[in-house]
Amino acid sequence: MTTTTTSANAPTAPSRTAPADGLPSMLAYLARVLKTPTIGRCWEELAEQARDENWSHEEYLAAVLQRQVAERESAGTTMRIRTAHFPAVKTIEDFNLDHLPSLRRDVLAHLATGTFVAKAENVILLGPPGLGKTHLAIGLGVKAAHAGYSVLFDTANNWITRLAEAHQAGRLEAELKKVRRYKLIIIDEVGYIPFDQDAANLFFQLIASRYEVGSVMVTSNLPFGKAHMFDRTCVRSRRNITGSAAGRRRRGRPDRSVGTAGPSRTRPRRAWGP
């Protein structure tokens, strides 16, 4: 008769419901080195869920990485919105579209996707005070930030002050280069305070520095004719959700203004505005 004995000191298999000794500290160290704090916080919780639901190794890995990416993207969006210097954070969803029935909602929805930023296109919002142009500009800027684009907002007067100070300090080109890092800049309230010749020159240099590099969004209370003069400096495609922007006329290309019903060389009509 054969007798089998088991030593009391024999090693036992690690519990399926608990990590091996030293594994938590190792994973904490690895997460810290990789700069993935979310993984350091969530791996154990997700591991328990994976055991309960019989996930594969690949499913568990995907869940951990998805959690890290989601938190990183959220943190990035928060940072981009904070550094945009919006006077207040407003969203497109908060805008009362019934207050402005003539608003081109199809174009607004398209602009909210942020594709105009990817193409370095420009947007002009025209209309008298009180229609919500600034709200829409901020809302579109927030959408762009969510899409991963860097945004910088300021009033026209503050933009000119910023550039004038840089010019006087002999660092205008450096300032324009700094601004070019932003994929979208928003210039609010163009026309509320008239520009003198020096201010107009600085403004033109700001717009020209964005050519095929980044997008410009402008809000203005200027009449259509005067805004059209500005629009000709925006040499990429322009879109005006109010229906009153000049079309693209660069290198003989046809109009792509949202105020027209298709390619046209005629002056676009206005949906609303002064």
Salt bridges, closest charged atoms under 4 A:
GLU45 OE2 - ARG67 NH2 3.75
GLU71 OE2 - ARG41 NH2 2.24
GLU93 OE2 - LYS143 NZ 2.71
ASP98 OD1 - ARG105 NH2 3.73
ASP106 OD2 - ARG104 NH2 3.12
GLU121 OE1 - ARG239 NE 3.36
GLU121 OE2 - ARG256 NH1 3.77
GLU173 OE2 - ARG180 NH2 3.24
GLU175 OE2 - ARG162 NE 2.43
GLU175 OE1 - ARG171 NH1 3.31
GLU212 OE2 - ARG236 NH1 3.65
GLU212 OE2 - ARG250 NH1 3.73
ASP231 OD2 - ARG238 NE 3.29
ASP255 OD2 - ARG249 NH2 3.57
